[in-house]
Amino acid sequence: MEKQWLFDREWTQNFTKVRQEFMGGFLRDVQKQSELQTALDLGCGVGYFSKYLKDFGFKVVAVDAREENIAEAKRRHREISFLCQDIEDSEIAELGTFDFVACIGLLYHLENPFRAIRNIRTLTGKILMIETMCSPHRSATMDLLDEGTEEDQALNYVAFYPSEACFVKMLYRAGFPFVYRFRELPGDELFKTSLWRKRQRTFLVASKAALSVANLILEKEPIRLVGGDQDPWVTKFSWVRRGAFHLRVLAAKALKPMRGTASVKSK
């Protein structure tokens, strides 16, 4: 009996089309200012996005860490170069650089997303486009979560899910000089916050050169200092203690001139 691939489910194909159309809109805008000829598809699965990039006109190389996915992708798309490699392994840098790197639905499946982003930085010649799930925190943080045991999940079925701010910070610290988010994301419910569910997914772009695309907003690197305003170890009583300390400092400053005046009068 022929295997039924999760990538071929009706819901997955519909969601793939949503993301392909969004990627295509961005590529049509950015091609006007950047000459993009080669593309790398990271976490390619059985090749849906690889084929899309090939049809868009790119010379495509695609990689996935699962041998069974690569074997199936090669069977379906013989005109594309598919390789079995792990994005968390530094040896992947031997592939060289590519004008456009697509990382769709991959980074939140990894145990070491920061290491992967550093590796991706070495592979990116001009522009990186990321689509990913992200934890809903405003600060730069991650959630370590257990995943399912299917061919579209983490290799070890446990992964860090970074927040959007965490992705932005990692991209900057990996060496990208420009990191962008989109003013408008796809209309699919997974890219929206509703009464019942916080936004689950995002698109981001990192680039070696500044981009001028109407739907892009340049992001600043989030800063979260140890012991700063976002100190994760504080309790509600910490603020009471800190407030009392500041009151004592202010009181000491206010009393200092008065003491000096009193000493003058005593003479």
Sequence and secondary structure as in RCSB ss.txt:
>XXXX:A:sequence
MEKQWLFDREWTQNFTKVRQEFMGGFLRDVQKQSELQTALDLGCGVGYFSKYLKDFGFKVVAVDAREENIAEAKR
RHREISFLCQDIEDSEIAELGTFDFVACIGLLYHLENPFRAIRNIRTLTGKILMIETMCSPHRSATMDLLDEGTE
EDQALNYVAFYPSEACFVKMLYRAGFPFVYRFRELPGDELFKTSLWRKRQRTFLVASKAALSVANLILEKEPIRL
VGGDQDPWVTKFSWVRRGAFHLRVLAAKALKPMRGTASVKSK
>XXXX:A:secstr
     GGGSHHHHHHHHHHHHHHHHHHHHHTTTS   EEEEES TTSHHHHHHHHHT EEEEEES HHHHHHHHH
H TTSEEEE  TTSGGGGGG  EEEEEEES GGG S HHHHHHHHHHHEEEEEEEEEE B  SSS EEEEE  SS
TTS SSSEEEEEBHHHHHHHHHHHT SEEEEESS  SSGGGS  SS    EEEEEEESS    TTEEE       
TTSTT TT  HHHHHHHHHHHHHHHHHHHHHHHHHHHHHHH 
